[in-house]
Amino acid sequence: MQSNFKTSKQRATDPQETAIAVLAWLANEPDLFGRFLALTGVEPAQVRNAINDPGFLSGMMDFLMQHEPTALAFCQASGTPPEVLNAAWQHFSPAGLGSGEY
């Protein structure tokens, strides 16, 4: 998965900024972006508004994090440390009862 996606040297530690970076990266990966949109049912024209929906961001982060090679490709392309990506994922998709936490 090669991409022309580039970010500044400054690394986003804010979960919202990380999520926006993920969306920008996905948008530059046509096969992945198409698959993501198909799974979510979101139309390309709706994405701009969906970025303000915590449920959309949660689903997007879940989509990325459920496939380690894809998550690592994002980290490599964007210069985002995996720990920052994981923290953003946890922010938008916190552990719940399904994770064994009671």
C-alpha positions as CSV (number, residue, x, y, z in Angstrom):
1,M,0.0,0.0,0.0
2,Q,2.0,2.9,-1.2
3,S,0.6,6.3,-0.8
4,N,1.4,9.9,-1.6
5,F,0.0,10.9,1.8
6,K,2.3,13.1,3.8
7,T,1.9,14.9,7.1
8,S,3.9,17.6,8.8
9,K,6.7,16.6,11.2
10,Q,4.4,17.5,14.0
11,R,2.7,14.5,15.3
12,A,-0.9,14.7,16.3
13,T,-1.5,13.6,19.8
14,D,-5.1,14.8,20.0
15,P,-7.5,12.0,19.1
16,Q,-9.6,14.2,16.9
17,E,-6.5,15.2,14.9
18,T,-5.3,11.6,14.6
19,A,-8.8,10.6,13.4
20,I,-8.7,13.4,10.7
21,A,-5.3,12.2,9.7
22,V,-6.6,8.6,9.4
23,L,-9.5,9.9,7.2
24,A,-7.2,11.8,5.0
25,W,-4.9,8.8,4.6
26,L,-7.9,6.5,3.8
27,A,-9.2,9.0,1.2
28,N,-5.8,8.6,-0.6
29,E,-6.1,4.8,-0.5
30,P,-9.0,4.2,-3.0
31,D,-9.4,0.5,-2.4
32,L,-9.5,0.8,1.4
33,F,-11.6,3.9,1.3
34,G,-14.1,2.3,-1.0
35,R,-14.3,-0.8,1.3
36,F,-14.7,1.4,4.3
37,L,-17.5,3.4,2.7
38,A,-19.2,0.2,1.6
39,L,-19.1,-1.3,5.1
40,T,-20.4,1.9,6.7
41,G,-23.0,2.8,4.2
42,V,-21.7,6.4,4.2
43,E,-21.7,8.1,0.8
44,P,-18.6,10.0,-0.2
45,A,-20.5,13.2,-0.2
46,Q,-21.5,12.6,3.5
47,V,-18.0,12.1,4.8
48,R,-17.3,15.8,5.4
49,N,-20.3,16.0,7.8
50,A,-19.7,12.5,9.2
51,I,-16.3,13.6,10.6
52,N,-18.2,15.4,13.4
53,D,-20.1,12.2,14.4
54,P,-18.4,10.2,17.2
55,G,-20.0,7.0,15.9
56,F,-18.5,7.5,12.5
57,L,-15.0,8.2,14.0
58,S,-15.4,5.1,16.2
59,G,-16.2,3.0,13.2
60,M,-13.4,4.4,11.2
61,M,-10.9,3.8,13.9
62,D,-12.2,0.2,14.4
63,F,-11.9,-0.4,10.7
64,L,-8.3,0.7,10.7
65,M,-7.3,-1.1,13.9
66,Q,-9.0,-4.4,13.0
67,H,-6.3,-5.0,10.4
68,E,-2.8,-4.6,11.8
69,P,-1.0,-4.3,8.4
70,T,-3.4,-1.4,7.5
71,A,-2.8,0.3,10.8
72,L,0.9,0.0,10.5
73,A,0.8,1.3,6.9
74,F,-1.0,4.4,8.2
75,C,1.6,4.8,10.9
76,Q,4.4,4.5,8.4
77,A,2.9,6.8,5.9
78,S,1.9,9.5,8.4
79,G,4.8,9.2,10.8
80,T,2.3,8.6,13.6
81,P,3.6,6.4,16.4
82,P,1.5,3.3,16.9
83,E,0.9,4.3,20.5
84,V,-0.7,7.6,19.4
85,L,-2.9,5.7,17.0
86,N,-3.9,3.2,19.7
87,A,-4.7,6.0,22.1
88,A,-7.0,7.7,19.5
89,W,-8.7,4.3,18.9
90,Q,-9.2,3.9,22.6
91,H,-10.6,7.4,22.8
92,F,-13.3,6.8,20.2
93,S,-13.9,3.1,21.0
94,P,-13.4,2.7,24.7
95,A,-13.5,-0.8,26.2
96,G,-16.9,-1.9,27.3
97,L,-18.5,-4.9,28.8
98,G,-17.7,-6.9,25.6
99,S,-14.0,-6.6,26.5
100,G,-14.4,-8.4,29.8
101,E,-14.3,-5.2,31.8
102,Y,-17.1,-5.1,34.4
